[in-house]
Amino acid sequence: MTFEPLLIEIGHEELPASFVPLSGQGLLEGLKKVFADRSIASEGGRWYATPRRTAVLFDRVASHADVREKKVMGPPKHVAYDKEGRPTRALLGFVQKLGISVEKVREEETPKGVYVYAMTQEGGESLTEVLQHHLKEILQAIPFPKVMRWEGDLRFPRPIRWLVVLYGSEVLPVTLNGLQADRVTFGNRMTHPEPISLAQATDYLDRLREADVWADPEERKARVWDELIRAVEPVQGRPLEDPDLLEEVTNLVEAPTAVLGSFEPEFLKLPAPVVVTAMKQHQRYFAVFDSQGRLLPNFVAVINNPKADLDKVRQGLEEVLQARLEDAAFYFQVDTQRKLVERVEDLKGITWFPKLGTVYDKVMRVRTLVRTLVQALDPTGQQWDLGVLDRAALLYKTDLTTEMIRDGKEFTKLEGTIGKHYALHDGEPPKVADMIEQSHLPRFAGDRLPELPEAALLGIADRVDTLVALFHVGYEVKGTQDPMGLRRTAYALIDLILKFEFSLDLAELFRWANFSEEAQQKALSFTLTRFEHYLEERQGIRYDIVDAVIGSGLRDLVILKRRAEVLHRMMEESPEDFERLVIGQKRLANILTGTEISGPPDPTLFEKDEERALYARIEEIREPYYQALQAHRYPEALQLLIETRELIDRFFDHVFVMVDDPHIRENRLRLLAATRALYLAYADFSRIVIPSER
């Protein structure tokens, strides 16, 4: 067996930018899994990808799979041999199937009797055999959003044009869809279209760089940014720092070359986000800013040809952008002839969702809900500028009626931002304008959150109305199907509540939306499920701990989060106390399961000292315990519960609950229910999984 570097490159027509990393990661992960499954040793796998190629390079790969011994059970002894001890057809068929002689068979005593067995060897396939058998299925398992079916039933996003499979310096005789592997790759289509013969697998990156291809995506991204910085030096600017755009451009080119262009300064009178979006949305240009953060009349584009005539390229790029900016200027001129407040009535002409009326109807519901939220958070109303809140709530959807936003133009994603700039143009108070924009935040996971609490309140009202209203008309989220983005809506609601620590009962919040009780319950359950995922994914809190605090019945997300954090910290820092706490409550929960107990225990019916001691303890800690909960002193509250554990254990060790006397039996159950009620006020600890239960 030998070990050599392994290079596999799939050459194909240009993939969409978002497919490029999927392709590289998928090929690498698929190969690693196959190598592990087939016992082929490998080290140091890395993926490389551009729009035109997908490659993987391993530092060392074994030439053959490991050989493994395997025990194969055969028929029972009495079936394998006849009365004279001669092999039967069953045994002969068994050894023939394995390709061994009868003499290789052994016997083994099993719980079902004596069986025959044989030791065989499996594995040992060559690397070539494994690749030949699995390469196609690896490519077809990559989770591309869309694929096409090509000759030979291959499913891949684009036609495959060449295949390189180099093991050290040797070409492995692998075929893919009728394409024979070779050592020949190709450079940049514009500057080096001629074939490149690779002598060694390890020559790959260097030979491609010589041919204007930077196959390593991280190296290529760094080169894109360096090119952008270089290009803006003549205007002493700074390119837009946009990670998503940088990633996309990186996956659109093989040889990044930046071109600085300009546009008429007159367009700077447009809102800056409009100009930036006109550059970015379709053209993938980077806007340029000065040292004060002001937009300059320049842009930087990245092309794939370092030997191009940059003056001609620049001219073409500028002409395309000019047309986009002229469109935007026209929309702006038309839109600003009317004020936003004059557009409120226009919202009656935009259907929000079937059976739920218009956007105007939604705005009116949200305005009412905002007032209810203010009353719940501050009955005096002194902390909030109600006039500003109501004005922003009236106007926050009006930019949907503008030329800039409607009809799915490239500026549609600026909903809210356009509203802000038009509000400022109309002379609305700056705070109203900021609230209009910030009420739409966050737009997606990881997006920035509002800075103004009033904007967050408006955003909460909007999300609550969306959730309950859609569930009211029977909208369902099924698997990945969620066209109205209810998951995103629920996560945004959670983000807003937690950032500003609004003390709001989620059940009440959905009730205030004023739709059916069934819709309220669906919205509550849906959001609490998202809340579990939220704390698990973002805070690293175990799902069962979150489930336990939700089991307390509280629906204040801020309190639930704090309680979960304290429990999680106890689990990590004081695992013994954590387990004592959980096990003590589980004993109570188990015996009370299925029982319906009401009312307090009667101390005069106690017969055992252990009953009296437990009752005295829960009465003693009741007031300080609830005071600690009320004051959010959660470690103190948990410590009081932990100190009851010994008395709970003594009770179960010395008191038989299910006695014949119904009065004594029910009184003991009432005592346990009263004890468990203390625990449940914090969390339903029975939902927590401890190590001994896993």
C-alpha positions as CSV (number, residue, x, y, z in Angstrom):
1,M,0.0,0.0,0.0
2,T,1.3,3.5,-0.9
3,F,0.3,7.0,0.2
4,E,0.3,9.9,-2.3
5,P,-1.4,13.3,-2.7
6,L,-4.7,13.1,-4.5
7,L,-6.2,15.8,-6.7
8,I,-9.7,15.7,-8.2
9,E,-10.9,18.6,-10.3
10,I,-14.3,18.8,-12.0
11,G,-14.2,21.4,-14.8
12,H,-17.6,22.7,-15.7
13,E,-19.5,25.6,-17.2
14,E,-19.8,28.7,-14.9
15,L,-21.8,28.0,-11.8
16,P,-23.9,30.7,-10.1
17,A,-22.0,32.4,-7.4
18,S,-24.0,30.9,-4.5
19,F,-23.4,27.4,-5.9
20,V,-19.6,27.7,-5.8
21,P,-18.9,27.1,-2.1
22,L,-21.6,24.4,-2.0
23,S,-19.9,22.6,-4.8
24,G,-16.4,22.6,-3.2
25,Q,-17.7,21.7,0.3
26,G,-20.0,19.0,-1.0
27,L,-17.2,17.3,-3.0
28,L,-14.8,17.3,0.0
29,E,-17.4,16.1,2.5
30,G,-18.6,13.4,0.1
31,L,-15.1,12.1,-0.5
32,K,-14.2,12.1,3.2
33,K,-17.4,10.1,4.0
34,V,-16.7,7.6,1.3
35,F,-13.1,7.2,2.4
36,A,-14.2,6.7,6.0
37,D,-16.9,4.2,5.0
38,R,-14.6,2.2,2.7
39,S,-11.6,2.4,5.2
40,I,-9.3,4.4,2.9
41,A,-6.9,6.4,5.0
42,S,-6.6,10.1,4.1
43,E,-5.1,13.3,5.5
44,G,-5.4,17.0,4.9
45,G,-8.3,17.4,2.5
46,R,-9.1,20.9,1.3
47,W,-11.5,22.2,-1.3
48,Y,-11.0,24.8,-4.0
49,A,-13.6,26.2,-6.2
50,T,-14.3,29.0,-8.8
51,P,-17.3,29.4,-11.1
52,R,-15.5,27.2,-13.6
53,R,-14.0,24.4,-11.5
54,T,-14.6,22.4,-8.3
55,A,-11.5,20.6,-6.8
56,V,-10.3,18.8,-3.8
57,L,-6.6,18.2,-2.8
58,F,-5.6,15.7,-0.1
59,D,-2.1,15.7,1.3
60,R,-2.0,11.9,1.6
61,V,-4.5,9.1,0.5
62,A,-4.0,5.4,0.7
63,S,-3.8,3.5,-2.6
64,H,-6.1,0.8,-1.2
65,A,-8.7,0.3,1.5
66,D,-7.8,-1.5,4.6
67,V,-8.5,-5.2,4.7
68,R,-10.8,-6.2,7.6
69,E,-11.7,-9.6,9.0
70,K,-15.4,-10.2,9.3
71,K,-17.3,-13.1,11.0
72,V,-20.1,-14.4,8.9
73,M,-22.7,-16.7,10.6
74,G,-24.0,-19.7,8.7
75,P,-26.8,-22.2,9.4
76,P,-27.3,-24.1,12.6
77,K,-25.0,-27.1,13.0
78,H,-27.9,-29.6,12.8
79,V,-28.8,-28.0,9.4
80,A,-25.2,-27.8,8.2
81,Y,-24.5,-31.5,8.6
82,D,-26.5,-34.6,8.1
83,K,-26.6,-37.5,10.6
84,E,-23.4,-38.9,9.3
85,G,-21.6,-35.6,9.7
86,R,-21.5,-34.9,6.0
87,P,-22.0,-31.3,4.7
88,T,-25.6,-30.6,3.6
89,R,-26.6,-28.4,0.7
90,A,-27.2,-25.6,3.2
91,L,-23.5,-25.7,4.2
92,L,-22.2,-26.1,0.7
93,G,-24.2,-23.1,-0.4
94,F,-22.9,-21.1,2.5
95,V,-19.2,-21.8,1.7
96,Q,-19.7,-21.4,-2.0
97,K,-21.2,-18.0,-1.5
98,L,-18.2,-17.0,0.6
99,G,-15.7,-18.6,-1.8
100,I,-14.1,-20.8,0.8
101,S,-13.7,-24.5,1.5
102,V,-15.7,-26.5,4.1
103,E,-12.6,-26.9,6.1
104,K,-12.6,-23.1,6.9
105,V,-15.9,-23.4,8.7
106,R,-16.0,-23.2,12.6
107,E,-18.6,-23.8,15.2
108,E,-19.9,-21.5,17.9
109,E,-22.3,-21.9,20.8
110,T,-25.0,-19.2,20.7
111,P,-28.1,-18.6,22.8
112,K,-30.0,-20.3,20.0
113,G,-27.8,-23.3,19.8
114,V,-24.6,-24.3,17.9
115,Y,-24.1,-22.5,14.6
116,V,-21.4,-22.6,12.0
117,Y,-19.5,-19.5,11.0
118,A,-16.5,-18.5,8.8
119,M,-14.0,-15.6,9.0
120,T,-13.8,-13.7,5.7
121,Q,-11.9,-10.7,4.6
122,E,-13.5,-7.6,3.2
123,G,-12.1,-4.3,1.9
124,G,-8.8,-4.0,0.1
125,E,-10.4,-2.2,-2.9
126,S,-8.1,0.1,-4.9
127,L,-8.6,3.9,-4.7
128,T,-9.4,3.8,-8.4
129,E,-12.2,1.3,-7.8
130,V,-13.7,3.4,-5.0
131,L,-13.6,6.6,-7.0
132,Q,-15.0,5.0,-10.1
133,H,-17.9,3.6,-8.1
134,H,-18.7,6.7,-5.9
135,L,-17.6,9.9,-7.6
136,K,-20.9,10.4,-9.5
137,E,-23.0,9.7,-6.5
138,I,-21.0,12.2,-4.5
139,L,-21.6,14.9,-7.0
140,Q,-25.3,14.2,-7.2
141,A,-25.6,14.3,-3.4
142,I,-24.4,17.9,-3.2
143,P,-27.4,20.0,-2.1
144,F,-27.6,22.5,-4.9
145,P,-30.8,24.5,-5.0
146,K,-31.3,23.4,-8.7
147,V,-29.7,20.8,-10.9
148,M,-30.1,19.7,-14.5
149,R,-30.0,16.2,-16.0
150,W,-27.2,15.7,-18.5
151,E,-26.0,12.8,-20.7
152,G,-25.7,9.5,-18.9
153,D,-28.2,10.5,-16.2
154,L,-25.8,12.8,-14.3
155,R,-27.6,15.5,-12.3
156,F,-25.4,18.6,-11.9
157,P,-26.1,22.4,-12.3
158,R,-24.0,22.8,-15.4
159,P,-22.3,20.6,-18.1
160,I,-19.0,19.0,-17.0
161,R,-16.2,19.7,-19.5
162,W,-13.1,18.0,-18.1
163,L,-12.0,15.7,-15.3
164,V,-8.6,15.6,-13.5
165,V,-7.8,12.7,-11.1
166,L,-4.1,12.8,-10.2
167,Y,-2.6,10.4,-7.6
168,G,0.8,11.8,-7.0
169,S,2.0,12.0,-10.6
170,E,-0.2,9.1,-11.8
171,V,-3.5,9.6,-13.6
172,L,-6.1,7.2,-12.2
173,P,-8.3,5.6,-14.9
174,V,-11.6,7.0,-13.5
175,T,-14.5,8.0,-15.8
176,L,-17.4,10.3,-15.0
177,N,-20.4,10.2,-17.3
178,G,-18.3,9.0,-20.2
179,L,-15.5,11.6,-19.5
180,Q,-12.1,10.0,-19.0
181,A,-9.9,11.5,-16.2
182,D,-6.7,13.2,-17.4
183,R,-4.0,15.4,-16.0
184,V,-5.1,18.4,-18.1
185,T,-6.8,21.4,-16.7
186,F,-7.4,24.9,-18.0
187,G,-6.6,28.4,-16.9
188,N,-8.5,31.7,-17.1
189,R,-10.9,31.6,-20.1
190,M,-9.9,35.2,-21.1
191,T,-6.2,35.1,-20.7
192,H,-5.0,31.4,-20.7
193,P,-7.5,29.3,-22.7
194,E,-4.9,26.7,-23.6
195,P,-4.6,23.3,-21.9
196,I,-2.3,23.0,-18.8
197,S,-0.7,19.6,-18.1
198,L,-0.1,18.9,-14.4
199,A,2.9,16.8,-13.6
200,Q,2.0,16.4,-9.9
201,A,-1.2,16.7,-7.9
202,T,0.7,19.2,-5.7
203,D,1.4,21.5,-8.7
204,Y,-2.3,22.4,-8.9
205,L,-2.5,25.8,-7.2
206,D,0.8,27.2,-8.5
207,R,0.1,26.2,-12.1
208,L,-3.4,27.8,-12.0
209,R,-2.0,31.0,-10.5
210,E,0.4,31.2,-13.5
211,A,-2.7,31.0,-15.7
212,D,-4.7,33.7,-13.8
213,V,-6.8,31.5,-11.7
214,W,-6.9,31.8,-7.9
215,A,-8.6,28.6,-7.0
216,D,-8.4,29.0,-3.2
217,P,-11.5,30.9,-2.2
218,E,-10.0,32.6,0.8
219,E,-6.9,33.7,-1.2
220,R,-9.2,34.9,-3.9
221,K,-11.4,36.9,-1.4
222,A,-8.3,38.5,0.0
223,R,-7.1,39.4,-3.5
224,V,-10.6,40.9,-4.3
225,W,-10.3,43.2,-1.3
226,D,-6.7,44.2,-2.0
227,E,-7.8,45.1,-5.6
228,L,-10.7,47.2,-4.2
229,I,-8.4,49.1,-1.9
230,R,-5.8,49.6,-4.7
231,A,-8.5,50.9,-7.1
232,V,-9.9,53.6,-4.8
233,E,-6.5,55.1,-3.9
234,P,-6.7,57.8,-6.6
235,V,-9.9,59.3,-5.0
236,Q,-8.7,58.7,-1.4
237,G,-11.8,56.6,-0.8
238,R,-12.9,53.5,1.0
239,P,-14.9,50.7,-0.7
240,L,-18.2,49.6,0.8
241,E,-17.6,46.9,3.5
242,D,-20.3,44.4,2.6
243,P,-19.4,40.8,3.5
244,D,-22.2,39.4,1.4
245,L,-21.3,41.4,-1.7
246,L,-17.6,40.5,-1.2
247,E,-18.5,36.8,-1.0
248,E,-20.6,37.0,-4.1
249,V,-18.0,38.8,-6.2
250,T,-15.3,36.3,-5.0
251,N,-17.4,33.5,-6.4
252,L,-18.0,35.3,-9.7
253,V,-14.4,35.6,-10.8
254,E,-11.2,33.6,-11.1
255,A,-8.7,36.4,-11.5
256,P,-10.0,39.5,-9.6
257,T,-9.2,42.8,-11.2
258,A,-10.7,46.0,-9.9
259,V,-11.9,48.9,-12.1
260,L,-12.6,52.4,-10.6
261,G,-15.5,54.2,-12.3
262,S,-17.5,57.3,-11.7
263,F,-21.0,58.8,-12.1
264,E,-22.5,62.3,-12.2
265,P,-22.3,64.0,-8.8
266,E,-25.9,65.1,-9.4
267,F,-27.1,61.6,-8.4
268,L,-25.7,62.2,-4.9
269,K,-28.9,64.1,-4.3
270,L,-30.7,60.8,-4.2
271,P,-30.8,59.0,-0.8
272,A,-27.5,57.2,-0.4
273,P,-29.0,53.7,0.1
274,V,-30.7,54.1,-3.3
275,V,-27.4,54.9,-5.1
276,V,-25.6,52.0,-3.2
277,T,-28.4,49.6,-4.1
278,A,-28.4,50.6,-7.8
279,M,-24.7,49.7,-7.8
280,K,-25.0,46.5,-5.8
281,Q,-28.2,44.8,-6.7
282,H,-27.6,44.0,-10.4
283,Q,-24.2,45.3,-11.2
284,R,-22.3,44.0,-8.1
285,Y,-20.4,47.3,-7.9
286,F,-18.9,48.5,-4.6
287,A,-19.8,52.0,-3.6
288,V,-17.0,54.3,-2.5
289,F,-17.0,56.6,0.6
290,D,-14.7,59.3,1.9
291,S,-13.1,59.4,5.3
292,Q,-16.2,61.0,6.8
293,G,-18.4,58.2,5.6
294,R,-20.0,60.3,2.8
295,L,-20.8,58.7,-0.5
296,L,-18.4,59.7,-3.4
297,P,-19.5,59.8,-7.1
298,N,-17.4,56.7,-7.7
299,F,-17.7,52.9,-7.7
300,V,-15.4,49.9,-8.0
301,A,-16.3,46.9,-10.1
302,V,-14.4,43.6,-10.2
303,I,-13.8,41.9,-13.5
304,N,-12.3,38.5,-14.5
305,N,-9.7,39.7,-17.0
306,P,-6.4,41.2,-15.7
307,K,-5.4,41.9,-19.3
308,A,-8.5,43.8,-20.4
309,D,-8.6,47.3,-21.8
310,L,-9.7,49.0,-18.5
311,D,-10.7,52.2,-20.2
312,K,-13.1,50.4,-22.4
313,V,-14.4,48.3,-19.6
314,R,-14.8,51.4,-17.4
315,Q,-16.8,53.1,-20.0
316,G,-19.2,50.2,-20.4
317,L,-19.6,49.9,-16.6
318,E,-20.4,53.6,-16.2
319,E,-23.0,53.5,-19.0
320,V,-24.9,50.6,-17.3
321,L,-24.9,52.4,-14.0
322,Q,-26.0,55.7,-15.5
323,A,-29.1,54.0,-16.8
324,R,-29.9,52.6,-13.3
325,L,-29.3,55.9,-11.6
326,E,-31.5,57.7,-14.1
327,D,-34.3,55.3,-13.3
328,A,-33.9,55.9,-9.6
329,A,-33.8,59.7,-10.1
330,F,-37.1,59.5,-12.0
331,Y,-38.7,57.4,-9.3
332,F,-37.5,59.8,-6.7
333,Q,-38.8,62.9,-8.6
334,V,-42.2,61.3,-9.0
335,D,-42.5,60.0,-5.5
336,T,-41.6,63.2,-3.8
337,Q,-44.4,65.1,-5.5
338,R,-46.6,63.6,-2.8
339,K,-46.0,63.4,1.0
340,L,-46.2,60.1,2.8
341,V,-49.2,61.1,4.8
342,E,-51.0,61.6,1.5
343,R,-50.3,58.0,0.6
344,V,-52.0,56.5,3.6
345,E,-55.3,56.1,1.7
346,D,-53.4,54.5,-1.2
347,L,-52.7,51.5,1.2
348,K,-56.4,50.6,0.8
349,G,-55.5,49.5,-2.7
350,I,-52.8,47.0,-1.7
351,T,-54.0,43.6,-0.6
352,W,-51.9,42.3,2.3
353,F,-53.1,38.7,2.4
354,P,-56.3,37.0,1.1
355,K,-59.1,37.2,3.7
356,L,-57.0,39.6,5.8
357,G,-57.8,42.8,3.9
358,T,-55.5,45.5,2.8
359,V,-52.2,46.9,4.1
360,Y,-54.3,49.9,5.3
361,D,-56.3,47.5,7.5
362,K,-53.0,46.0,8.9
363,V,-51.7,49.5,9.7
364,M,-54.8,50.4,11.6
365,R,-54.6,47.2,13.6
366,V,-50.9,47.8,14.4
367,R,-51.7,51.4,15.5
368,T,-54.2,50.1,18.0
369,L,-51.9,47.4,19.2
370,V,-49.1,49.8,19.8
371,R,-51.3,51.9,22.1
372,T,-52.1,48.7,24.0
373,L,-48.4,47.8,24.4
374,V,-47.6,51.3,25.7
375,Q,-50.4,51.0,28.3
376,A,-49.1,47.5,29.4
377,L,-45.5,48.7,29.7
378,D,-46.2,52.1,31.2
379,P,-49.8,52.7,32.4
380,T,-48.9,56.4,33.0
381,G,-47.7,56.8,29.4
382,Q,-45.0,59.2,30.5
383,Q,-42.0,57.1,29.2
384,W,-43.2,57.2,25.6
385,D,-43.9,59.9,23.1
386,L,-47.3,58.7,22.1
387,G,-47.6,61.3,19.3
388,V,-44.4,60.2,17.7
389,L,-45.3,56.5,18.1
390,D,-48.7,57.0,16.5
391,R,-47.3,59.1,13.6
392,A,-44.7,56.5,12.8
393,A,-47.3,53.7,13.0
394,L,-49.4,55.6,10.5
395,L,-46.6,56.1,8.0
396,Y,-44.4,53.0,8.4
397,K,-45.9,51.1,5.4
398,T,-46.6,54.1,3.1
399,D,-43.4,53.6,1.0
400,L,-45.1,50.5,-0.4
401,T,-47.1,52.8,-2.6
402,T,-44.0,54.6,-4.1
403,E,-42.5,54.1,-7.5
404,M,-39.2,53.3,-5.8
405,I,-40.5,50.3,-3.9
406,R,-43.4,48.7,-5.7
407,D,-43.5,46.3,-8.6
408,G,-40.5,44.3,-7.5
409,K,-37.8,46.7,-8.6
410,E,-34.2,46.4,-7.4
411,F,-35.0,48.9,-4.6
412,T,-37.8,46.8,-3.1
413,K,-35.4,45.6,-0.3
414,L,-35.2,49.2,0.8
415,E,-38.7,49.2,2.2
416,G,-38.6,51.3,5.4
417,T,-35.3,52.9,4.4
418,I,-37.1,54.7,1.6
419,G,-39.8,55.6,4.0
420,K,-37.3,57.2,6.3
421,H,-35.7,59.4,3.6
422,Y,-39.1,60.4,2.1
423,A,-40.3,61.3,5.7
424,L,-37.3,63.5,6.1
425,H,-37.9,65.1,2.7
426,D,-41.5,65.7,3.9
427,G,-40.3,67.5,7.0
428,E,-41.4,64.8,9.4
429,P,-39.6,64.8,12.8
430,P,-36.3,62.9,12.5
431,K,-37.4,60.5,15.2
432,V,-40.5,59.6,13.2
433,A,-38.3,59.0,10.1
434,D,-35.8,56.8,12.1
435,M,-38.7,54.8,13.6
436,I,-40.1,54.1,10.1
437,E,-36.8,52.6,9.0
438,Q,-35.9,50.8,12.3
439,S,-39.4,49.3,12.7
440,H,-38.5,47.0,9.8
441,L,-35.4,45.7,11.6
442,P,-34.2,42.9,11.8
443,R,-35.0,41.9,8.2
444,F,-33.1,38.6,8.4
445,A,-31.1,36.5,10.9
446,G,-28.1,38.4,12.1
447,D,-29.3,41.8,10.9
448,R,-28.9,44.9,13.0
449,L,-31.6,45.6,15.6
450,P,-33.4,49.0,16.2
451,E,-31.7,51.5,18.4
452,L,-34.9,53.3,19.4
453,P,-37.2,51.4,21.8
454,E,-40.2,53.1,20.2
455,A,-39.2,51.6,16.9
456,A,-38.8,48.2,18.5
457,L,-42.3,48.5,20.0
458,L,-43.7,49.3,16.5
459,G,-41.8,46.4,15.1
460,I,-43.2,44.1,17.8
461,A,-46.8,45.2,17.1
462,D,-46.2,44.5,13.4
463,R,-44.8,41.0,13.9
464,V,-47.5,40.1,16.5
465,D,-50.2,41.1,14.0
466,T,-48.6,39.1,11.2
467,L,-48.3,35.9,13.2
468,V,-51.8,35.8,14.7
469,A,-53.5,37.1,11.5
470,L,-51.9,34.5,9.3
471,F,-52.7,31.7,11.6
472,H,-56.2,33.0,11.8
473,V,-56.8,32.3,8.1
474,G,-55.2,28.9,8.2
475,Y,-51.6,29.6,7.1
476,E,-49.3,26.7,7.9
477,V,-45.6,26.3,8.0
478,K,-44.6,22.9,6.5
479,G,-41.0,21.9,6.4
480,T,-39.1,24.4,4.3
481,Q,-42.3,25.9,2.9
482,D,-42.8,29.2,4.6
483,P,-43.5,31.8,1.8
484,M,-44.6,34.5,4.3
485,G,-41.5,34.0,6.4
486,L,-43.3,33.3,9.7
487,R,-40.1,31.7,11.2
488,R,-38.2,34.8,10.5
489,T,-41.1,36.9,11.9
490,A,-41.1,34.9,15.2
491,Y,-37.3,35.2,15.5
492,A,-37.5,38.9,14.9
493,L,-40.2,39.3,17.6
494,I,-37.9,37.4,20.1
495,D,-34.9,39.5,19.2
496,L,-36.8,42.8,19.8
497,I,-38.3,41.7,23.1
498,L,-35.0,40.4,24.5
499,K,-32.9,43.3,23.3
500,F,-35.0,45.9,25.0
501,E,-36.1,43.6,27.9
502,F,-39.7,44.4,27.4
503,S,-41.7,42.7,30.2
504,L,-44.6,41.4,28.2
505,D,-46.7,38.3,28.6
506,L,-46.5,36.6,25.2
507,A,-49.9,35.0,25.6
508,E,-51.4,38.4,26.4
509,L,-49.5,39.9,23.5
510,F,-51.1,37.6,21.0
511,R,-54.5,38.0,22.6
512,W,-54.3,41.8,22.1
513,A,-53.9,41.2,18.4
514,N,-57.7,40.5,18.5
515,F,-58.0,37.4,16.3
516,S,-59.5,34.0,17.2
517,E,-58.4,32.2,20.3
518,E,-57.2,29.2,18.1
519,A,-54.9,31.6,16.1
520,Q,-53.6,33.1,19.4
521,Q,-52.7,29.6,20.7
522,K,-51.0,28.6,17.4
523,A,-49.0,31.8,17.4
524,L,-47.9,31.3,21.0
525,S,-46.9,27.6,20.4
526,F,-45.1,28.5,17.2
527,T,-43.1,31.3,18.9
528,L,-42.2,29.4,22.0
529,T,-40.8,26.6,19.8
530,R,-38.7,29.2,18.0
531,F,-37.7,30.6,21.4
532,E,-36.3,27.1,22.4
533,H,-34.3,27.0,19.1
534,Y,-33.2,30.6,19.7
535,L,-31.7,30.0,23.1
536,E,-30.2,26.7,22.1
537,E,-28.5,28.0,19.0
538,R,-27.5,31.5,20.1
539,Q,-27.0,31.1,23.8
540,G,-25.9,27.4,23.9
541,I,-28.6,26.6,26.4
542,R,-29.8,23.0,26.3
543,Y,-33.2,22.5,24.8
544,D,-34.6,20.6,27.8
545,I,-33.6,23.5,30.2
546,V,-35.5,25.9,28.0
547,D,-38.4,23.5,27.8
548,A,-38.4,23.3,31.6
549,V,-38.6,27.0,32.2
550,I,-41.4,27.3,29.6
551,G,-43.1,24.6,31.6
552,S,-43.5,27.0,34.5
553,G,-46.4,28.6,32.6
554,L,-44.7,32.0,32.5
555,R,-44.8,33.6,29.1
556,D,-42.4,36.5,29.7
557,L,-39.5,35.8,27.4
558,V,-37.1,38.0,29.3
559,I,-37.7,36.1,32.6
560,L,-37.7,32.8,30.9
561,K,-34.3,33.6,29.3
562,R,-32.8,34.7,32.7
563,R,-34.1,31.6,34.4
564,A,-32.7,29.3,31.7
565,E,-29.3,31.0,31.9
566,V,-29.1,30.5,35.7
567,L,-30.1,26.9,35.4
568,H,-27.6,26.4,32.6
569,R,-24.8,28.0,34.6
570,M,-25.7,25.8,37.6
571,M,-25.5,22.7,35.4
572,E,-22.0,23.7,34.3
573,E,-20.6,25.1,37.5
574,S,-22.4,23.0,40.2
575,P,-23.5,19.7,38.5
576,E,-24.1,18.0,41.8
577,D,-26.5,20.7,43.0
578,F,-28.1,20.7,39.6
579,E,-28.8,17.0,39.7
580,R,-30.0,17.1,43.3
581,L,-32.5,19.8,42.3
582,V,-33.8,17.9,39.2
583,I,-34.0,14.5,40.9
584,G,-35.8,15.8,43.9
585,Q,-38.5,17.3,41.7
586,K,-38.7,14.2,39.4
587,R,-39.7,12.0,42.4
588,L,-42.6,14.4,43.1
589,A,-43.6,14.6,39.4
590,N,-43.6,10.8,39.0
591,I,-46.0,10.0,41.8
592,L,-48.3,12.9,40.9
593,T,-48.6,11.9,37.3
594,G,-52.2,11.3,36.4
595,T,-53.6,12.5,39.6
596,E,-56.0,15.5,40.1
597,I,-55.2,17.1,43.4
598,S,-56.6,20.4,44.6
599,G,-56.5,22.3,47.9
600,P,-53.8,22.6,50.5
601,P,-52.8,19.7,52.9
602,D,-54.4,19.4,56.3
603,P,-51.6,19.3,59.0
604,T,-53.9,17.6,61.5
605,L,-54.0,14.5,59.2
606,F,-50.2,14.0,59.3
607,E,-49.1,10.8,60.9
608,K,-45.4,10.8,60.3
609,D,-42.6,13.1,61.4
610,E,-41.4,13.2,57.8
611,E,-44.7,14.7,56.6
612,R,-44.6,17.3,59.3
613,A,-41.0,18.2,58.5
614,L,-41.6,18.6,54.8
615,Y,-44.7,20.7,55.3
616,A,-42.9,22.9,57.8
617,R,-40.1,23.4,55.4
618,I,-42.2,24.4,52.4
619,E,-44.2,26.8,54.6
620,E,-41.0,28.3,55.9
621,I,-39.5,29.0,52.5
622,R,-42.7,29.9,50.7
623,E,-42.5,33.7,51.3
624,P,-38.7,34.2,50.8
625,Y,-38.8,31.9,47.7
626,Y,-41.5,33.9,45.9
627,Q,-39.9,37.1,47.0
628,A,-36.6,35.9,45.4
629,L,-38.5,35.0,42.2
630,Q,-40.2,38.3,42.1
631,A,-36.9,40.1,42.5
632,H,-35.2,37.9,39.9
633,R,-32.8,36.5,42.5
634,Y,-32.9,33.1,40.8
635,P,-29.8,31.5,42.4
636,E,-31.2,32.3,45.8
637,A,-34.6,30.8,44.8
638,L,-32.9,27.6,43.5
639,Q,-30.8,27.2,46.7
640,L,-34.0,27.2,48.7
641,L,-35.4,24.4,46.6
642,I,-32.2,22.4,46.8
643,E,-32.4,22.5,50.6
644,T,-35.8,20.7,50.4
645,R,-34.3,17.7,48.6
646,E,-33.2,15.9,51.8
647,L,-36.7,16.2,53.3
648,I,-38.2,15.0,50.1
649,D,-35.9,11.9,50.2
650,R,-36.8,11.2,53.8
651,F,-40.5,11.5,53.0
652,F,-40.3,8.9,50.2
653,D,-38.0,6.6,52.3
654,H,-40.4,6.5,55.4
655,V,-43.9,7.5,54.2
656,F,-46.1,5.2,52.1
657,V,-48.3,7.5,50.1
658,M,-50.9,5.2,48.6
659,V,-52.4,3.9,51.9
660,D,-55.9,2.5,52.0
661,D,-57.4,5.4,54.0
662,P,-58.5,7.8,51.3
663,H,-58.2,10.9,53.5
664,I,-54.6,10.2,54.5
665,R,-53.7,9.2,50.9
666,E,-55.2,12.4,49.4
667,N,-53.7,14.6,52.1
668,R,-50.2,13.1,51.4
669,L,-50.7,13.8,47.7
670,R,-51.7,17.3,48.5
671,L,-48.5,17.8,50.5
672,L,-46.5,16.5,47.5
673,A,-48.5,18.7,45.1
674,A,-47.9,21.8,47.3
675,T,-44.1,21.0,47.3
676,R,-44.1,20.5,43.6
677,A,-45.9,23.8,43.1
678,L,-42.9,25.6,44.5
679,Y,-40.7,23.9,41.9
680,L,-43.1,24.6,39.1
681,A,-43.1,28.3,39.9
682,Y,-39.5,28.3,38.6
683,A,-39.6,25.5,36.0
684,D,-40.9,22.0,35.3
685,F,-37.7,20.2,36.2
686,S,-39.2,16.9,35.2
687,R,-38.5,17.9,31.6
688,I,-34.8,18.0,32.2
689,V,-32.7,15.0,31.2
690,I,-29.9,14.1,33.6
691,P,-26.9,11.9,32.7
692,S,-28.3,8.8,34.4
693,E,-31.4,9.0,32.1
694,R,-29.5,9.2,28.8
